[in-house]
Amino acid sequence: APAGAAPAAGQAGAAQAGAGQAAGSASRRSSYYVAGFGQQGACRVRGRGQPTGDYAERWGVSEEECRRLCDESAACRGLEMKTDRRVAMQRCELHRWAPTHTLPMPGFLCFVKA
């Protein structure tokens, strides 16, 4: 999604990305690996008809906070961080479909929840 944009249209269930949180899961720490054979970039999904996937956006959160949000959600299968220090922008995407690869783009980090 472009910088400054609201959540992309057509993201079925994006508002439910936080659904499925288990009680007491705040202390659970998931492990993550880099999507796309270790090549950083924007998260992408093959075979779902929507290459950017299905996700909810959170603005102004750190990578650590983004991981915590994903950890707390059973529906979260991966996350993308976009940081642009020139404009003090941080965006977290909580992906409901596990990212399968990345689109190389500077400033983007894509992780799959293990």
C-alpha positions in Angstrom: 0.0 0.0 0.0 1.3 3.5 -0.8 2.7 5.7 2.0 -0.1 7.6 3.7 -2.8 5.3 2.3 -5.6 3.8 4.3 -5.9 0.0 4.3 -6.2 -1.3 0.7 -9.7 -1.9 -0.6 -10.6 -5.5 -1.1 -8.7 -6.9 1.8 -11.3 -9.4 3.0 -11.1 -9.9 6.7 -8.3 -7.3 7.3 -10.3 -5.9 10.2 -10.3 -9.4 11.7 -6.5 -9.8 11.6 -6.4 -9.3 15.4 -9.2 -11.8 15.9 -8.4 -15.2 17.4 -6.2 -13.8 20.2 -5.8 -16.4 22.9 -6.0 -15.4 26.5 -2.6 -15.2 28.0 -0.8 -15.2 24.7 0.9 -11.9 25.3 3.9 -13.7 26.8 4.2 -16.1 23.9 7.1 -15.2 21.5 6.9 -16.6 18.0 9.9 -17.1 15.8 10.1 -15.5 12.4 12.1 -16.1 9.2 12.7 -13.8 6.3 10.4 -14.5 3.4 11.7 -14.8 -0.2 14.8 -16.9 0.4 16.4 -14.3 2.6 15.9 -11.4 0.2 14.3 -8.4 2.0 11.5 -6.5 0.4 7.7 -6.1 0.4 5.7 -9.2 1.3 3.9 -11.0 -1.6 1.7 -14.1 -1.8 1.5 -16.6 -4.7 -1.7 -18.3 -5.8 -4.3 -16.4 -3.9 -5.4 -13.9 -6.6 -4.2 -11.0 -4.5 -0.4 -10.7 -4.7 -0.1 -8.3 -1.7 -2.1 -10.7 0.5 -4.7 -10.0 3.1 -3.5 -7.8 5.9 -4.3 -5.2 8.5 -2.1 -2.1 8.8 -0.9 -0.5 12.0 0.8 2.9 11.8 3.5 4.4 14.1 4.6 1.2 15.7 8.1 -0.2 16.0 9.3 -3.5 14.6 9.3 -4.9 18.1 5.7 -3.8 18.6 4.7 -5.2 15.2 6.1 -8.6 16.2 4.3 -8.4 19.5 1.0 -7.7 17.7 1.6 -10.7 15.4 2.6 -12.9 18.3 -0.7 -12.1 20.0 -2.9 -13.0 17.0 -3.5 -16.6 16.0 -4.7 -15.2 12.6 -1.3 -13.5 11.9 0.9 -15.6 9.6 3.6 -12.9 8.8 4.4 -9.3 9.0 5.9 -6.5 6.9 7.6 -3.4 8.2 8.2 -0.2 6.2 10.3 2.4 7.7 11.1 5.7 6.1 13.3 7.9 8.4 13.0 10.9 6.0 9.4 11.3 6.9 9.4 9.6 10.3 6.9 7.0 9.0 6.6 3.4 10.3 4.0 1.0 9.0 3.3 -2.5 10.2 1.3 -5.0 8.1 -0.1 -8.0 9.9 -0.6 -10.7 7.2 -3.4 -13.3 7.5 -1.8 -15.4 4.6 1.8 -16.5 5.0 4.0 -14.5 2.6 5.6 -16.7 0.0 8.2 -14.3 -1.5 9.2 -10.6 -1.5 9.3 -7.8 -4.0 12.7 -6.2 -3.6 12.1 -2.7 -2.3 14.3 -0.5 -0.1 13.1 0.0 3.4 10.8 -3.0 3.5 11.2 -6.0 5.8 9.0 -9.1 5.4 8.9 -12.0 7.9 6.9 -15.2 8.0 5.8 -16.5 11.4 7.3 -20.0 12.0 
